[in-house]
Amino acid sequence: MTETLDGLRLSRLGDDDLGLLLLIRHFELKLLELYGRGDLNGTTHTCLGQEYVPVALRPLLGESDHVFSNHRGHGHYLSRFRDPHGLLAEIMGREGAVCGGVGGSQHIHRDRYLSTGVQGESLPVAAGVALHLKRSEPGAIACVHIGDGTWGEGAVYEALNLAALWRLPLLVVVENNGVAQSTPTASQMAGTVAGRAAAFGIRHHLVVSTDVNEIRISLEGLVAEVREGRPLVAEFVTHRLGPHSKGDDVRPAGAVQAARDNDWYGRYAHDHPEQFHRLDGTVKAEVQGIVDEVAARPPSRREESCA
């Protein structure tokens, strides 16, 4: 195995956490397979390689917290609800879809969860929700997931300005995979995420580990402070294992190989083989069963409302 991003052995996870990681991984792989066979239409953006981010955050967020996702948000949804049937039905346009099949892969609303494919849109909305929570539900927070490419949107800075001025309970999770669709971050973003957060006096926390347990420990106290009105930008240095959407991967071979070398999936299989192989095949079979069941459902009806 080549040298990895953090260079350390991954700590052992509970079956629940590992099972969720594997669920997201095999769900995303199955989506690409379905698109490749022509069984799905439109587009999708998988979070392959980045699954550990929402899984690490999962116990740090409560039911009263709002989560704002983006175009690469299947892992965020599955970590929040563990509802692969509803999500797949939404993407396939089948009965039981989360939003009646009209939201598809990117635009989903359920309870206090909202995803959008429009870059930068969620942050100002999340800031507004955070202001509401500060006034009406003290202790609850708004968590918004953005990518490195989203820092090219002006609305990001308007939202950060207000978050700092009004001391909003806002957690900005940056999944920095080093490429904005097909443009390397270094070619489209001057400075750093940390420097841009510092310009507004907002704390920045860098996460380079892919170890779920380690990440949780490092963020637990910081998220607690967000609940008290100290906004935080948590930047994850991660890797996009798959293409931008279904097949448009124009990265050089070295970049793709670096993503594979740092992928938690292979590393965890190496570090904890007995547990990994005990669960991996089971979860893969479960996902296939979900696909078979959902695909057999009748088409969804537009009058169905979001969950």
N, C-alpha and C positions, 0 to 999 in steps of 0.2 A: 504494500500500500504506500502510495506517495504521501509526502507531508501534507497534512490537512490544515485548514484555516486556523484552528486553535491548537492543533498538534497533540491533543490529549485524548485519553480513553474516555468514552462516554459513560456516565454513571448509569446504573441500572434503574429502569423505570418500573412503576407498577403496571400490571397487566392492563389496567384501564387506560392509562396514558399511551402505552405502546399500541394498544388496540385502536385508539383513536387516530394515532399517527398512521397506522397501516390502513385504516378505513379511508382516510383522505387520499393516501397514495394510490390505493387500488381504484378508488372512485375516479380519480383524475385520469389514470391510465386507461380505464374503461371508456371514459368519454372520448379520448383521442382515438381509441379503437372504433367506437361507434361512428365518429365522424369519418374516419378513414374508409369505413364500409359503406358510407352514404346513408346511414340510418338516422343521422341528425342533420339538421339544416342550420344555416346561419354561422355563427362563430362561437368560440369559447376561449377562455384564457385560464390555463391551469396554474396551480400554485406548486407544481412539482419542484421539490427541493426546498420549499419554504414552509412546509407543513408544520414544522416545530414552532413557528412563531405564534400562531393562535393557540396551539396546544399548551405552550408554556404560559400564556396569559389567561387561560381558561379559569383556573380557580381564583385568580386575582380580580375577576369581574363578577358582579352579582346580577340578579334579575332586574334590579332597579336601575342598572347602568344601561346607557345607550351605546350601541356599537354601530359605527358607520363604516361600511366596507367599500370596495372598489370593483373594477372589472375583473380582478384576479382574486375573487372572494369566496370560492367554494369552501376552502378550508376554514375561513372565518365563520361561515354559516354552519358547517358541520360541527365545529367546536362549540358553537353556541347552542345548537338544538339537537345534534345527533339525529338528524332526520334525512338520511340519504334517500328514502322513498319519496318524500315530498320534493326534495331538490331535483332528483332525476326526473320526476313527473313534470316539474316546471320546465326543465330543459327539453324534454321530449314532447311537451304539450299533451300530457295524459291526465286523466281524471285523478284528482287528489293533489294537483299541483299547488304549490304554495301561493301563487298569485294567479291561479286560473290559467296558467300557461301563456300569459301575455307579457310577463317580465323576462322570461328566458334565463339565460346564463348570468346576465349582468345586473338586472334591475329587479331586486327582490325586497319586499317589505314584510316583516313579520314582527309583531309585538314591538320591542324596542331595538329592532335591527333594520337597517336600510342599506342597500348597496346601489351603486350607480356606476355607469361606465364613463361618465363625464369627468375628466381629470380636474381636480381642484374644487369640484362642486361641494363635496361633503364637508370640507373644513369650515367654511363660514356657517353652514347649517349646524354643524356640531358645536361651534362656538355659541350660536344662539340657543341651542338646547342646553348647553352647559350653563348659560346665564339663567335659564329657567330653573334648572336643577338647583343652582346656588340659592335662588330665591324661594323655591317651593319644596325641594327635596334635599336638604343638606345632607352631604355624605355620599350622594350618588354622583357619578361622573359620566362624561361623554368620551368615548374612545373612538378615534378615527384612524383608519389605516390608509396611508398614502405611500407612493413610491418615490424613488429619486427623481423621476421625470416630472412629477407633479410640482416640484419646486420652481418650475418655469411658469407657473400660473400666478398672476397678481393677487388673486383672491386668497391665496395661502398667507400672504404677508398682511393683508387687512385683518384676517382672522387672528393671526398671532399677535398683532398689535392690540386688538381688543382683549384677547385672552390675558395678556400681560397687564394691561391697564385695569381691567376689571377683576383680576385674580380669579379666573374661571377654573372650575374643576375639569380641565381638558387634558386628555392624554393623546398625544400625537405619536402614532406608531409608524415609523418609516421603515419600509421593507426595501432596503437599498441593495438591489441585485446587480448594480453596476452597468445596467443598460436600459435606456428608455426606448422601448420597442426595438429599434435596430441601431440606435445611436449610443455609443459609450458615454457614460456619465461625464467623464473628463472632457468630452468634446462639446457638451451642451450645458454644463453647470460650472460657473466660476466659484472659487472658494469651497467651503464645506458646509454640510448641514449644521454642524456644531457652531460654525461662525455665524450662520444666518439666525439660528436660535438665540445666540448670545447678543445679536444686535437688538433684540427686543427684551433682553434680560430674562430670558426663559431658560430654565435648566435643560441640559442635554445629557443623555446617558447613552454611551456606546456599548452595543452588545456584539461581540465577535464570536461568541461561543454558539454551538448548536446543541449544547447540553440542556435539556428541558429543566432538570432540577436546578442546575446552576443559574439559569436565567431567572427562574422564579425567585430564588433567594435574593438575587441582585436587584430585582424590581419590586419586591414586596413592600419594603419601606417607602420607596419612592411613590408607588401608587397610593399608598396610605396618605402621603402628603398631598397628592393631587386632590384627594377627597376633601382636604382642608383648604383648597383654593390656590394651590401652587401648580400651575400648568407645567407639563413636562413633554419634551421631545425625546422619545426613546428610539434610537436608530439601530436597526439590525443590519449588520453587514452579512448579507445572505447571497444565495446563488439561485438563478432561474435555471432549473435543470432542463426544461423543455423549451419549445419555441415560444415566440411572443403570443401567438394564438394557436392555430392548428398545425402549421407547417412552415411558417415564415421565419426560419432561423438562419440569419446571415452572419452569425458570429464566427470568428476564426476558430479553427479546430482547437487551439490552445485554450481558448476561453471556455469552450464546451467541456474539454477534459478537466479543467480546473473545477468546474461545477460538479462533475461526476466524482472527482477525488474528494470533494468536501461534502458530498451528499450523506446525510445522516443515515439513510437506509442501509447502505453498504457498510458503513462504519459500525452501526449498531449490530448488524448481523455478524460482523467480525468480533465485536467485543462481548456480545452476549448471545452466542449461537443457539443455545438450548431454548431459551425463552423466545427468541426471535422466530425460529423455525416452527415452534409449537403454535404460535399465533398467526404467522404470516399466511400459511396455506388456508387456515380456517377463515380468516378475514377475506382473502381473495375469493374463496368459494361463496361467502356471504354476499359479496358485492355482485358476483355473477347471478346469484339467486335474486337479488334486488332488481337487476336489469331484466331478467326474464319475467318477473312478476309485473313490473311497471310497463314493460313493452306490450304486455298482453291486455293492458287496460284500454278502454275506449278513449277517444280524444277528449280533452278537457273542454268545458263550456265557458264562454267568456263571462257569463253572469256570475260565475264563482268569484267571490271577493278574496282579497289577500287574507291570510291567516291572522 
